[in-house]
Amino acid sequence: MLQLYNIGIIIYYTLVSIVSLFNNKAKLWIKGRKQQRIQPLKSSIWFHFASLGEFEQGRPVLEAIKAHYLQHPVVITFFSPSGSEVRKNTPLADAVYYLPIDRPANAREFVAAVNPVMAIFTKYEYWYHFFNELHQNHVPLYIISGIFRPGQVFFKWYGGLHRQMLKMVTWFFVQDIPSKHLLHDRGITNVTISGDTRFDRVWANAMQPKALPEIAAFKNGQNLFIAGSTWPADEKLLIQLIKQYPHWKFIIAPHEIGSDKINHLMGLLNKRAIKYSEISTANTGLNTLVIDNIGMLSSLYQYADIAYIGGGFGAGIHNTLEAAAFGMPVIFGPNYGRFKEATDLIEQNVAFSIVSQEELLTTATKLMDDEQLRKDYGIVAKKYIEEHTGATDTILKYINERH
């Protein structure tokens, strides 16, 4: 099984190398790994994140660890360019790298160089050789905000190698009871139900959001509908809504901001929109703003009255909690089943899943035409977020007692 895993890693790297010839994200994925040089450190604390979303999810723990263990340098690795390129200069780390390809030699060299006293992985990302190297060197490995479902490879008949990885983890901090039960059924009892650190992150952000004067000027006291992390399938549905509500302001923050993607969206909006990079107080008469950068979405939501979360017509929705923390109803597409918080928000009757443009128009119209209803839903959404904070404290208490 390990041999098949190793072959799979080689095949994956080869395929990404081929795709990198015509795809910029893949090119960064390859180039970043080839060009980086891992610098030796003493007694570091290693955080690994799949991408930018996981970085924000684990950030409360990262900030707390960095503040508490001042004598230890912090190393961050990312699997995806969406994390590494955006956060490569973060002041929260002494070094930021792409995670090297999961080969035995790479794992040995990396762990030997950064010399971690502990490693913290957020939500997922299970890499056999890195886990094994940490295990062999008796380095504690923690999984935070972990979540497990029956369909994952760990619980399949062919998942023996991945179950070995689970046994290399020092302690799991999982989001919910079903995750704990799945691990217990496989004989893994080193588990604490801590909740999801994303709640801590979005709540802290909502309590002290970064002011964006140009967005306040664009809103100009009008109602604002924000569509965050959208894909083309989402954007296609939003066009009719924008036409129907000219007295509302709209902000669209696409998940991908390549010039071709942005230009296509601008074409769909047919001169009714302006790009954020070109915004000025002189042209806020336009009712739609397209965000053509990464990193400001979590602060944008403070100005919104309703949020639409993209991704629901693809692999799955993006972060609903950032918007809900500011107290507003949220709308998203049908593929939300893997996200417990989305299901919870629907059960609280403050989130709405739509499957067509007609459903979007019906749902949005109900909300946009009733200010009191929006406020009532917003109160419930914000309360839900607040009640689910505290995961960071649980994790930190455990780690601090053992280090």
C-alpha positions in Angstrom: 0.0 0.0 0.0 2.9 2.4 0.8 4.4 1.7 -2.6 1.1 2.6 -4.3 1.0 5.8 -2.2 4.5 6.7 -3.3 3.7 6.1 -6.9 0.5 8.2 -6.6 2.6 11.1 -5.2 5.0 10.9 -8.2 2.1 10.7 -10.7 0.4 13.7 -9.0 3.6 15.8 -9.2 4.1 14.8 -12.9 0.5 15.8 -13.8 0.9 19.2 -12.0 4.2 19.7 -13.9 2.4 19.2 -17.2 -0.5 21.5 -16.2 2.0 24.1 -15.1 2.9 24.7 -18.7 -0.4 26.5 -19.3 -1.8 27.1 -15.8 -0.4 29.9 -13.6 -1.5 28.4 -10.3 0.1 25.0 -11.1 3.2 27.0 -12.2 3.5 28.6 -8.8 3.0 25.3 -7.1 6.0 23.8 -9.0 8.2 26.9 -9.1 7.7 27.7 -5.4 8.9 24.3 -4.3 11.9 24.2 -6.7 13.1 27.7 -5.7 12.7 27.6 -1.9 15.6 26.9 0.4 14.8 25.6 3.8 16.8 27.4 6.5 17.9 25.6 9.7 16.1 26.6 12.9 16.2 25.5 16.5 13.2 24.2 18.3 10.6 25.6 16.0 6.8 25.2 16.1 5.5 24.0 12.8 2.0 24.9 11.5 0.8 23.4 8.2 -2.2 24.6 6.3 -3.6 23.4 3.0 -4.4 26.8 1.7 -5.6 30.3 2.7 -8.9 29.1 4.1 -7.2 26.7 6.5 -4.8 29.5 7.5 -7.6 31.7 8.6 -9.3 28.7 10.3 -6.2 27.9 12.4 -5.1 31.5 12.8 -6.5 31.9 16.4 -4.3 29.0 17.6 -1.3 30.3 15.6 -1.6 33.7 17.2 -2.0 32.3 20.7 0.9 29.9 20.3 3.2 32.6 19.0 2.3 34.9 21.9 2.8 32.1 24.5 5.9 30.5 23.2 8.1 33.5 22.4 11.3 31.5 22.6 10.3 29.3 19.7 10.4 30.4 16.0 7.2 29.6 14.0 7.4 27.9 10.7 4.4 27.8 8.4 4.0 25.5 5.3 1.2 25.6 2.7 0.2 23.0 0.2 -1.4 25.5 -2.2 -0.2 28.8 -3.7 -3.5 30.4 -2.6 -2.0 30.3 0.9 1.7 30.6 0.3 1.6 33.5 -2.1 -0.8 35.6 0.0 0.7 34.9 3.4 4.4 34.5 2.5 5.3 37.7 4.4 3.0 37.2 7.4 4.4 38.6 10.7 3.0 35.5 12.4 5.8 33.3 11.1 9.6 33.4 11.1 9.6 31.3 7.9 6.9 30.4 5.3 7.4 27.6 2.8 5.5 25.4 0.4 5.2 21.9 1.9 7.8 19.8 0.0 6.5 16.8 -2.0 5.8 14.0 0.4 8.8 11.8 -0.2 10.9 10.1 2.5 14.0 12.2 1.8 12.1 15.4 1.7 10.4 14.7 5.0 13.7 13.8 6.7 15.5 16.9 5.4 12.6 19.3 6.3 12.0 18.0 9.8 15.8 17.9 10.5 16.1 21.5 9.2 13.2 23.2 11.1 13.7 20.9 14.1 10.1 21.3 15.5 9.1 20.8 19.1 5.5 20.3 18.0 3.6 20.3 14.7 0.0 21.5 14.3 -2.1 20.7 11.2 -5.5 22.3 10.6 -8.6 20.3 9.6 -7.0 17.9 7.1 -3.8 17.3 5.1 -2.5 13.9 6.0 1.0 13.1 4.6 2.5 9.8 5.4 6.2 10.5 5.3 6.0 13.8 7.1 3.8 12.2 9.8 6.1 9.2 10.0 9.2 11.4 10.4 7.6 13.4 13.2 6.5 10.1 14.9 10.0 8.6 14.6 11.5 11.7 16.1 8.9 11.8 19.0 7.6 15.2 17.9 4.0 15.8 19.1 1.6 16.2 16.2 -1.8 17.8 16.8 -4.8 18.0 14.4 -7.0 21.0 15.1 -10.6 21.6 13.9 -10.5 18.0 12.5 -13.7 16.6 11.0 -14.3 13.1 9.8 -17.1 11.5 7.7 -17.8 7.9 7.0 -17.0 8.3 3.3 -13.4 9.3 3.9 -10.5 7.0 3.0 -9.6 6.4 6.6 -12.8 4.3 7.1 -12.7 2.3 3.8 -11.5 -1.3 3.5 -8.6 0.0 1.4 -7.6 2.8 3.8 -5.1 0.9 5.9 -2.2 3.3 5.2 -4.3 6.3 6.1 -5.4 4.6 9.3 -1.7 4.3 10.1 -1.3 8.0 9.7 -4.1 8.5 12.2 -2.2 6.5 14.7 0.8 8.8 14.3 -1.2 11.8 15.6 -0.6 12.7 19.2 -4.0 14.3 19.8 -7.0 15.1 17.7 -9.2 18.2 18.4 -12.3 17.6 16.4 -15.3 19.7 15.5 -18.2 17.4 16.5 -19.4 14.2 18.2 -19.7 12.1 15.0 -16.0 12.7 14.2 -15.1 11.5 17.7 -17.2 8.4 17.3 -15.7 7.5 13.9 -12.2 7.7 15.4 -13.3 5.7 18.5 -14.7 3.0 16.3 -11.2 2.5 14.8 -9.6 2.3 18.3 -8.4 5.9 18.3 -9.3 7.5 21.6 -6.8 10.4 21.9 -9.6 12.8 20.9 -11.1 16.0 22.3 -14.3 17.6 21.0 -13.1 21.2 20.9 -15.3 22.7 18.2 -14.2 24.6 15.1 -11.5 27.4 15.5 -13.1 29.2 12.6 -15.8 30.5 14.9 -13.2 32.1 17.1 -11.5 33.6 14.0 -14.7 35.1 12.5 -16.0 36.3 15.8 -12.8 38.1 16.6 -12.9 39.6 13.1 -16.5 40.8 13.5 -15.7 42.4 16.9 -12.8 44.4 15.4 -13.1 44.6 11.6 -10.7 46.5 9.5 -12.3 49.7 8.3 -12.5 50.1 4.5 -13.4 53.8 3.8 -13.7 53.3 0.0 -16.3 50.5 0.6 -18.3 52.7 2.9 -18.2 55.4 0.2 -19.4 52.9 -2.4 -22.2 51.8 -0.1 -23.2 55.4 0.5 -25.9 54.5 3.0 -27.7 52.2 0.6 -28.5 48.5 1.1 -25.6 46.2 0.1 -25.7 42.7 -1.2 -22.3 41.0 -1.1 -21.5 37.8 -3.1 -18.3 36.3 -1.8 -15.9 33.6 -3.3 -18.1 33.3 -6.4 -17.5 31.1 -9.4 -18.9 31.6 -12.9 -22.0 29.4 -12.1 -22.8 31.7 -9.2 -22.1 34.9 -11.1 -24.4 33.9 -13.9 -27.3 33.7 -11.5 -26.6 37.0 -9.9 -26.8 39.1 -13.0 -30.6 39.1 -13.1 -30.8 40.0 -9.4 -28.5 43.0 -10.0 -30.8 44.2 -12.9 -33.9 43.8 -10.8 -32.6 45.8 -7.8 -30.9 49.0 -9.2 -31.5 50.8 -5.9 -29.3 48.2 -4.1 -25.6 48.2 -4.2 -23.8 44.9 -5.0 -20.2 43.7 -4.4 -18.9 40.5 -6.1 -15.7 39.0 -4.8 -14.7 36.2 -7.2 -12.8 33.2 -5.9 -10.4 33.4 -8.9 -9.1 36.9 -9.9 -7.1 36.2 -13.0 -7.5 39.0 -15.5 -9.5 36.7 -17.9 -11.9 35.8 -15.2 -12.4 39.4 -14.1 -12.8 40.7 -17.6 -15.4 38.0 -18.4 -17.4 39.0 -15.3 -17.2 42.7 -16.2 -18.5 41.8 -19.6 -21.5 40.0 -18.1 -22.3 43.1 -16.0 -22.3 45.2 -19.1 -20.8 48.5 -17.9 -22.9 48.5 -14.7 -19.8 47.7 -12.6 -16.4 49.0 -11.7 -13.4 47.1 -10.5 -12.0 47.7 -7.0 -8.6 48.6 -8.4 -10.2 51.5 -10.3 -12.6 52.7 -7.6 -12.8 56.3 -6.6 -15.4 58.4 -4.8 -16.2 60.0 -8.2 -17.7 56.8 -9.7 -19.7 55.3 -6.8 -22.8 56.0 -8.7 -22.4 52.6 -10.3 -24.3 49.9 -8.3 -21.9 47.0 -8.7 -18.3 46.7 -7.5 -16.0 43.7 -8.5 -13.2 42.9 -6.1 -10.1 42.1 -8.1 -7.8 41.2 -5.3 -7.5 38.6 -2.5 -7.6 39.1 1.2 -10.3 41.7 2.0 -13.5 39.6 1.8 -13.7 39.0 5.6 -13.7 42.8 6.2 -16.1 43.5 3.4 -19.0 41.7 5.1 -19.2 44.4 7.8 -20.9 46.6 5.2 -23.4 44.0 3.9 -27.1 43.5 4.6 -27.3 40.1 2.8 -24.5 37.7 1.7 -24.4 35.1 -1.0 -21.6 32.5 -0.6 -20.2 31.0 -3.8 -19.1 27.5 -4.6 -22.4 25.7 -4.0 -22.7 24.8 -7.7 -19.3 23.2 -7.7 -17.2 21.2 -5.2 -18.8 22.9 -2.2 -19.6 26.3 -0.6 -17.0 28.6 0.8 -16.9 30.2 4.2 -20.4 31.1 5.4 -19.3 32.0 9.0 -17.5 35.2 8.0 -20.7 36.7 6.8 -23.0 35.3 9.6 -20.7 36.7 12.3 -21.6 40.2 11.2 -25.3 39.3 11.6 -27.0 38.8 8.3 -28.9 36.1 6.3 -26.8 34.1 3.9 -27.7 32.4 0.6 -25.8 29.6 -1.2 -26.1 26.9 -3.8 -27.0 23.2 -3.3 -23.6 21.6 -2.5 -23.3 22.4 1.2 -23.7 19.0 2.8 -20.1 18.6 3.9 -20.3 21.8 5.9 -22.0 21.4 9.3 -22.2 25.1 9.9 -24.2 25.6 6.7 -26.7 22.9 7.8 -26.9 24.5 11.2 -27.6 27.9 9.8 -30.4 26.5 7.6 -31.9 24.8 10.6 -31.8 28.1 12.4 -33.7 29.5 9.4 -31.1 32.2 8.7 -29.4 30.5 5.6 -31.1 29.5 2.4 -29.9 27.0 -0.3 -31.0 27.7 -3.8 -30.8 25.5 -6.9 -31.8 27.9 -9.7 -32.0 31.5 -10.7 -35.7 31.5 -10.0 -35.1 30.3 -6.4 -32.3 32.9 -6.0 -34.7 35.7 -7.1 -37.5 34.4 -4.9 -35.3 34.0 -1.8 -33.4 37.3 -2.3 -36.6 39.3 -3.0 -38.1 38.1 0.2 -35.1 39.3 2.1 -34.4 42.4 0.2 -37.9 43.7 0.5 -38.2 43.2 4.3 -35.7 45.1 6.4 -37.1 43.9 9.7 -36.8 40.3 8.5 -33.2 40.8 7.7 -32.5 42.2 11.1 -34.3 39.4 12.9 -32.3 36.8 10.9 -29.1 38.7 11.6 -29.6 38.5 15.3 -30.0 34.8 15.2 -27.0 34.3 12.9 -24.7 36.3 15.2 -25.9 34.5 18.3 -25.2 31.2 16.6 -21.6 32.2 15.9 -21.0 33.5 19.5 -22.4 30.3 21.0 -19.9 28.2 19.1 -16.7 30.1 20.1 -14.1 28.7 22.5 -12.3 26.0 20.5 -9.0 27.9 20.7 -9.1 28.0 24.5 -9.7 24.3 24.7 -6.8 23.5 22.4 -4.4 25.9 24.1 -5.2 24.6 27.6 -4.3 21.1 26.5 -1.1 22.1 24.7 0.1 24.4 27.5 -0.3 21.7 30.1 2.1 19.4 28.1 4.8 21.8 26.8 
